[in-house]
């Protein structure tokens, strides 16, 4: 059930944020952060990286390579092993806005 809710929230957030394919940086970074939070939640629920990619493949405005790199980082980077929740999403968003991410 949590997976379904997380997937729905990601899709809803993405649909709203990506109404215009030429989204501004603020919208992009919000979607990017939401994607990271969802990836971390699915990782914590034991979902396989391949399934996670299937779930975020349809998110518009974020290139497939960035999605793949994000999954790889959240699942396999030891420094992100305990990363989750609103604080994690907020930090990803701030890093994005500061230009530290794609």
C-alpha positions as a Markdown table, in Angstrom:
| # | Residue | x | y | z |
|---|---|---|---|---|
| 1 | Unk | 0.0 | 0.0 | 0.0 |
| 2 | Unk | 2.8 | 2.4 | 0.9 |
| 3 | Unk | 4.4 | 1.7 | -2.5 |
| 4 | Unk | 1.2 | 2.5 | -4.3 |
| 5 | Unk | 0.8 | 5.8 | -2.3 |
| 6 | Unk | 4.4 | 6.7 | -3.0 |
| 7 | Unk | 4.0 | 6.0 | -6.7 |
| 8 | Unk | 0.8 | 8.0 | -6.9 |
| 9 | Unk | 2.4 | 11.0 | -5.1 |
| 10 | Unk | 5.4 | 10.9 | -7.5 |
| 11 | Unk | 3.2 | 10.7 | -10.5 |
| 12 | Unk | 0.9 | 13.5 | -9.2 |
| 13 | Unk | 3.9 | 15.7 | -8.4 |
| 14 | Unk | 5.4 | 15.0 | -11.7 |
| 15 | Unk | 2.3 | 15.7 | -13.6 |
| 16 | Unk | 1.8 | 19.1 | -11.9 |
| 17 | Unk | 5.5 | 20.1 | -12.1 |
| 18 | Unk | 5.9 | 19.0 | -15.7 |
| 19 | Unk | 2.8 | 20.5 | -17.3 |
| 20 | Unk | 5.3 | 22.5 | -19.4 |
| 21 | Unk | 8.2 | 20.6 | -20.8 |
| 22 | Unk | 10.3 | 23.7 | -20.6 |
| 23 | Unk | 9.9 | 23.9 | -16.8 |
| 24 | Unk | 11.8 | 26.4 | -14.8 |
| 25 | Unk | 14.6 | 25.5 | -12.4 |
| 26 | Unk | 12.4 | 25.7 | -9.3 |
| 27 | Unk | 9.9 | 23.1 | -10.8 |
| 28 | Unk | 12.7 | 20.9 | -12.0 |
| 29 | Unk | 14.4 | 20.9 | -8.6 |
| 30 | Unk | 11.2 | 20.1 | -6.8 |
| 31 | Unk | 10.5 | 17.2 | -9.1 |
| 32 | Unk | 14.1 | 16.0 | -8.8 |
| 33 | Unk | 13.9 | 16.1 | -5.0 |
| 34 | Unk | 10.5 | 14.3 | -5.0 |
| 35 | Unk | 12.1 | 11.6 | -7.3 |
| 36 | Unk | 15.0 | 11.1 | -4.8 |
| 37 | Unk | 12.6 | 10.8 | -1.8 |
| 38 | Unk | 10.5 | 8.2 | -3.7 |
| 39 | Unk | 13.6 | 6.3 | -4.8 |
| 40 | Unk | 14.8 | 6.2 | -1.1 |
| 41 | Unk | 11.4 | 5.1 | 0.1 |
| 42 | Unk | 11.2 | 2.3 | -2.4 |
| 43 | Unk | 14.8 | 1.2 | -1.6 |
| 44 | Unk | 13.8 | 1.1 | 2.1 |
| 45 | Unk | 10.8 | -1.1 | 1.2 |
| 46 | Unk | 13.1 | -3.6 | -0.5 |
| 47 | Unk | 12.1 | -2.8 | -4.1 |
| 48 | Unk | 14.6 | -3.8 | -6.7 |
| 49 | Unk | 16.4 | -0.9 | -8.6 |
| 50 | Unk | 15.0 | -2.2 | -11.9 |
| 51 | Unk | 11.4 | -1.9 | -10.6 |
| 52 | Unk | 12.1 | 1.5 | -9.3 |
| 53 | Unk | 13.3 | 2.6 | -12.7 |
| 54 | Unk | 10.0 | 1.3 | -14.2 |
| 55 | Unk | 8.1 | 3.4 | -11.8 |
| 56 | Unk | 9.9 | 6.7 | -12.5 |
| 57 | Unk | 10.5 | 6.1 | -16.2 |
| 58 | Unk | 7.4 | 8.1 | -17.1 |
| 59 | Unk | 8.4 | 11.2 | -15.1 |
| 60 | Unk | 8.6 | 14.0 | -17.6 |
| 61 | Unk | 11.3 | 16.7 | -17.6 |
| 62 | Unk | 14.1 | 14.6 | -16.1 |
| 63 | Unk | 16.3 | 12.7 | -18.6 |
| 64 | Unk | 16.5 | 8.9 | -18.4 |
| 65 | Unk | 20.2 | 9.0 | -17.7 |
| 66 | Unk | 19.6 | 11.3 | -14.7 |
| 67 | Unk | 16.9 | 8.9 | -13.4 |
| 68 | Unk | 19.3 | 5.9 | -13.8 |
| 69 | Unk | 22.1 | 7.8 | -12.0 |
| 70 | Unk | 19.8 | 8.8 | -9.2 |
| 71 | Unk | 18.7 | 5.2 | -8.6 |
| 72 | Unk | 22.3 | 4.1 | -8.7 |
| 73 | Unk | 23.3 | 6.7 | -6.1 |
| 74 | Unk | 20.4 | 6.1 | -3.7 |
| 75 | Unk | 20.8 | 2.3 | -3.9 |
| 76 | Unk | 24.5 | 1.9 | -4.0 |
| 77 | Unk | 26.3 | 5.0 | -2.6 |
| 78 | Unk | 27.2 | 4.2 | 1.0 |
| 79 | Unk | 27.0 | 7.9 | 1.9 |
| 80 | Unk | 23.2 | 7.8 | 1.0 |
| 81 | Unk | 22.5 | 4.5 | 2.8 |
| 82 | Unk | 20.6 | 6.4 | 5.6 |
| 83 | Unk | 19.2 | 9.1 | 3.4 |
| 84 | Unk | 15.4 | 9.4 | 3.5 |
| 85 | Unk | 12.4 | 11.6 | 4.3 |
| 86 | Unk | 11.7 | 15.3 | 4.1 |
| 87 | Unk | 15.1 | 16.4 | 5.2 |
| 88 | Unk | 16.7 | 14.4 | 2.4 |
| 89 | Unk | 14.4 | 15.7 | -0.2 |
| 90 | Unk | 14.9 | 19.3 | 1.0 |
| 91 | Unk | 18.7 | 18.9 | 0.8 |
| 92 | Unk | 18.5 | 17.4 | -2.7 |
| 93 | Unk | 16.2 | 20.3 | -3.7 |
| 94 | Unk | 18.6 | 22.9 | -2.3 |
| 95 | Unk | 21.6 | 21.3 | -4.0 |
| 96 | Unk | 19.7 | 21.3 | -7.2 |
| 97 | Unk | 18.8 | 25.0 | -6.9 |
| 98 | Unk | 22.4 | 25.8 | -6.1 |
| 99 | Unk | 23.4 | 24.1 | -9.4 |
| 100 | Unk | 25.2 | 21.1 | -7.7 |
| 101 | Unk | 23.2 | 18.6 | -9.7 |
| 102 | Unk | 22.0 | 18.2 | -13.3 |
